[in-house]
């Protein structure tokens, strides 16, 4: 029987956090609103207009200049990440069961300090984790640029959240006010910030999201010698779309765990569950399968659905569970 391997996103399948959102909410004034607005802008660029060269998950570099402007340092990221971990119920046991059966890896858009902290908490080898490398301390910020950033920040947070109609494929489908907000953010990030010294961040920080997750999957397959056809990938958000699609197209198992509509439309299997133990059951069934994978009977607490049964009703159920477990603010992010 061919060996199998398990690869998962971190935030969503294993933890309840959105570490970058929580950093912004904790350290920045009106930071929750700020992060949600930039995240929705990220969704527009990545999924609605599909801007050339733009990758889902770039929110994590767009916010870095503002983290610097409000005085954050590497030690703040490390300490906050270490003390704020919230695990999905059953995540520790599920990961232990999976690792007893097959090689396991994490691919996360999250910042490295958070991923290291979670790996320590789960007794998971950090060398099997891919994440966004970041050091705030390497970037200098002059007093003049700091004041300019604070002015820009105040302009941003005055704007309302962007509303993206389901299935939108152009800016014309958004409201006039939202198009004006997007125009302002385009100007701030790709003209004002790009030309500042701190604009180095936009060129140098490379979040592991979108195609980078797919690239990491290929690297893992090369490391282990296990094909993508014998790979399970678990994701939950827009940053997982390319990885889910890659595994699905290769004949592996692409699972959206309490996923939003971005992840569910790319996945082969949708899973709605209040705990992560179902992932161990799915992995064990996949490991012993030969030929056609048979979905294991879900416990009463879970709903598991394969395509084409991932319809709008299932998407709504999944997004409701996502919000129930992670909260309305984090659960509503792309």
C-alpha positions in Angstrom: 0.0 0.0 0.0 1.3 3.4 -1.0 2.3 5.7 1.9 0.3 8.8 2.6 1.0 12.2 4.2 -1.0 14.8 5.9 -0.5 18.5 5.3 -2.6 21.2 7.0 -3.1 24.9 7.5 -2.6 26.0 11.1 -5.2 28.7 11.9 -8.6 27.1 11.5 -7.9 23.4 11.4 -5.7 23.4 14.5 -6.0 26.7 16.2 -8.8 29.2 16.7 -6.6 32.2 16.4 -6.0 34.7 13.6 -2.7 35.8 15.1 -2.2 38.8 12.8 -5.8 40.0 13.4 -5.3 39.6 17.2 -2.0 41.5 17.1 -3.6 44.4 15.3 -6.6 44.4 17.6 -4.5 44.3 20.7 -1.7 46.8 19.9 -3.4 49.2 17.4 -6.2 51.7 18.1 -9.3 50.5 16.3 -7.0 47.7 15.1 -9.7 45.1 14.6 -11.5 47.3 12.1 -8.2 48.2 10.4 -7.2 44.6 10.0 -10.6 43.4 8.7 -10.6 46.3 6.2 -7.2 45.4 4.8 -8.1 41.7 4.8 -11.2 42.4 2.7 -9.1 44.6 0.4 -6.8 41.6 0.1 -9.8 39.4 -0.9 -10.7 41.9 -3.6 -7.3 42.0 -5.1 -6.8 38.2 -5.0 -10.2 36.9 -5.8 -12.4 39.6 -7.4 -10.1 41.4 -9.8 -7.2 38.8 -9.6 -4.6 41.5 -9.9 -1.5 40.2 -11.6 1.3 39.3 -9.2 -0.9 39.7 -6.1 -1.2 36.8 -3.7 -3.9 36.0 -1.2 -2.5 36.5 2.3 -0.6 39.6 1.5 -2.5 41.3 4.3 0.4 40.1 6.5 2.9 42.3 4.8 0.5 45.2 4.2 0.0 45.7 7.9 3.7 45.5 8.9 4.6 49.3 8.3 1.7 50.2 10.7 2.8 47.7 13.3 6.2 49.4 13.2 4.5 52.9 13.4 2.8 51.9 16.6 6.1 50.7 18.1 5.9 46.9 17.9 9.1 44.9 18.1 10.0 41.3 17.6 9.7 40.6 21.3 6.1 41.8 21.2 5.2 39.4 18.5 6.9 36.5 20.3 5.4 37.2 23.7 1.9 37.9 22.4 2.0 34.8 20.2 3.2 32.6 23.1 0.5 33.7 25.5 -2.5 33.9 23.2 -2.7 30.4 21.6 -6.2 28.9 21.5 -6.4 25.3 20.2 -9.3 23.8 18.3 -10.8 21.2 20.7 -9.2 17.8 20.0 -6.3 19.3 17.9 -3.6 17.9 20.0 -5.0 14.3 20.1 -5.9 14.5 16.3 -2.3 15.5 15.4 -0.8 12.8 17.6 -3.0 10.1 16.0 -2.1 11.4 12.5 1.6 11.5 13.2 1.5 7.9 14.4 0.2 6.9 11.0 2.0 9.2 8.5 4.3 12.2 8.0 2.6 15.4 8.9 3.4 19.0 7.9 2.0 22.5 8.6 1.8 25.2 5.9 0.7 28.5 7.4 0.4 32.1 6.3 1.0 33.1 9.9 4.1 34.9 11.2 7.0 32.7 12.3 6.8 33.6 16.0 3.3 32.4 16.3 3.9 29.2 14.4 7.0 28.4 16.5 4.9 29.0 19.7 2.1 26.6 18.5 4.6 24.0 17.4 6.1 24.1 20.9 2.6 23.8 22.4 1.7 20.8 20.2 5.1 19.2 20.5 5.3 19.4 16.7 8.6 19.6 14.9 9.1 23.2 13.6 11.2 21.9 10.8 8.0 20.4 9.3 6.3 23.8 9.3 6.3 26.4 6.6 5.3 30.0 7.5 5.8 33.7 6.9 9.3 34.8 8.0 9.3 38.3 9.6 11.5 40.5 11.7 10.2 43.9 12.6 13.5 44.9 14.2 15.4 44.8 10.9 13.4 47.7 9.5 14.3 51.2 10.5 11.6 53.8 10.7 12.3 57.5 10.8 10.3 60.0 12.8 9.0 61.6 9.7 7.8 58.3 8.1 6.2 57.3 11.4 4.1 60.4 11.4 3.2 59.9 7.8 2.1 56.3 8.6 0.0 57.4 11.5 -1.8 60.0 9.3 -2.4 57.3 6.6 -3.7 54.9 9.3 -6.2 57.5 10.5 -7.4 57.9 7.0 -7.8 54.1 6.5 -9.8 53.5 9.7 -12.3 56.2 8.9 -13.6 54.0 6.0 -16.4 51.4 6.4 -15.8 47.7 5.7 -15.8 46.6 2.1 -18.8 44.4 1.2 -18.1 41.8 -1.5 -21.2 40.3 -3.2 -21.0 36.5 -3.4 -19.5 35.5 -6.8 -18.3 39.0 -7.7 -15.7 39.1 -10.5 -15.2 42.8 -11.1 -15.1 46.1 -9.2 -18.3 47.1 -11.0 -20.2 44.7 -8.8 -19.1 46.6 -5.6 -20.7 49.8 -4.4 -19.4 53.2 -5.3 -18.3 53.8 -1.8 -16.4 50.5 -1.7 -14.7 51.3 -5.0 -13.6 54.7 -3.6 -12.1 52.8 -0.5 -10.2 50.4 -2.8 -8.9 53.4 -4.8 -7.6 55.0 -1.6 -5.9 51.8 -0.4 -4.4 51.3 -3.9 -2.9 54.8 -3.6 -1.7 54.4 0.0 0.0 51.0 -0.5 1.2 51.1 -4.1 2.2 54.8 -4.4 2.7 56.4 -1.0 4.1 53.4 1.0 5.9 52.0 -2.0 8.0 55.1 -2.3 8.9 55.3 1.4 11.9 53.7 3.0 9.6 51.4 5.0 8.2 50.4 1.7 11.0 47.8 1.6 8.5 45.7 3.6 6.2 45.4 0.6 9.0 44.1 -1.5 10.8 41.9 1.0 8.2 40.2 3.2 6.8 37.2 1.4 3.7 35.7 3.1 3.2 32.0 2.6 -0.3 32.2 1.0 -1.9 31.3 -2.2 0.7 30.0 -4.7 3.4 29.8 -2.0 1.3 27.1 -0.2 1.1 25.1 -3.4 4.8 25.5 -3.9 5.4 24.3 -0.3 3.3 21.3 -1.0 5.4 20.4 -4.0 8.6 20.8 -1.9 7.1 18.5 0.8 6.3 15.9 -1.8 9.9 16.0 -3.0 11.2 15.8 0.6 9.1 12.7 1.5 8.9 11.0 -1.9 5.2 10.7 -1.4 3.1 11.8 -4.3 0.4 14.5 -4.2 -2.0 11.7 -5.1 -1.3 10.3 -1.6 -1.5 13.6 0.1 -4.3 15.0 2.3 -4.4 18.8 2.5 -6.6 20.6 5.0 -7.4 24.3 4.7 -10.2 26.7 5.6 -9.7 30.0 3.8 -8.8 32.0 0.7 -5.0 31.4 1.3 -5.6 27.6 0.9 -7.3 27.7 -2.5 -4.3 26.9 -4.7 -3.1 24.2 -2.4 -6.5 22.6 -2.2 -6.8 22.8 -6.0 -3.4 21.3 -6.5 -4.0 18.3 -4.3 -7.5 17.7 -5.8 -6.2 17.8 -9.3 -3.4 15.4 -8.5 -6.0 12.9 -7.1 -5.2 13.5 -3.4 -7.7 14.5 -0.8 -8.5 18.2 -0.5 -10.4 18.9 2.7 -12.0 22.2 3.8 -12.4 22.1 7.6 -15.0 24.6 8.8 -14.1 26.4 5.6 -15.4 29.6 4.1 -16.8 29.6 0.6 -13.3 30.3 -0.9 -11.9 27.1 0.5 -15.1 25.0 0.0 -15.3 25.7 -3.7 -11.7 24.4 -4.1 -12.1 21.4 -1.9 -13.2 17.8 -2.7 -14.4 17.2 0.9 -16.1 19.6 3.2 -16.1 19.0 7.0 -18.1 20.9 9.6 -17.1 19.9 13.1 -16.8 21.5 16.6 -13.5 19.6 17.1 -10.5 18.4 15.1 -10.8 14.7 15.9 -12.7 14.0 12.6 -9.4 14.9 10.8 -7.7 12.0 12.4 -10.5 9.7 11.3 -10.3 11.0 7.7 -6.5 10.6 7.7 -6.7 7.1 9.0 -9.3 6.1 6.4 -7.3 7.7 3.6 -4.1 5.9 4.8 -5.8 2.5 4.5 -7.7 3.2 1.3 -6.7 1.6 -2.0 -8.2 3.1 -5.0 -11.4 5.0 -4.4 -11.4 6.8 -1.0 -14.5 6.1 1.1 -15.6 8.9 3.5 -15.6 7.4 7.1 -18.9 7.6 8.9 -19.0 11.0 10.6 -19.8 11.2 14.3 -23.1 12.8 15.2 -21.3 16.1 16.0 -19.9 16.4 12.5 -21.1 16.8 8.9 -18.8 15.6 6.1 -19.8 16.2 2.5 -18.1 15.3 -0.7 -18.7 17.2 -4.0 -21.1 17.8 -5.6 -23.0 18.0 -2.3 -21.1 21.1 -1.2 -23.9 23.4 -2.0 -24.9 26.8 -0.7 -26.7 25.3 2.3 -23.6 23.4 3.3 -21.4 26.5 2.8 -23.7 28.4 5.2 -23.5 25.7 7.7 -19.7 25.6 7.5 -19.4 29.4 7.8 -21.7 29.3 10.8 -19.5 26.8 12.6 -16.5 28.8 11.7 -18.0 31.9 13.4 -19.2 29.9 16.3 -15.8 28.4 17.1 -13.6 31.4 16.2 -15.9 34.3 16.9 -17.7 36.6 14.5 -14.8 38.8 13.7 -12.2 36.2 13.0 -14.7 33.8 11.5 -15.8 36.4 9.0 -12.3 37.0 7.6 -11.5 35.6 4.1 
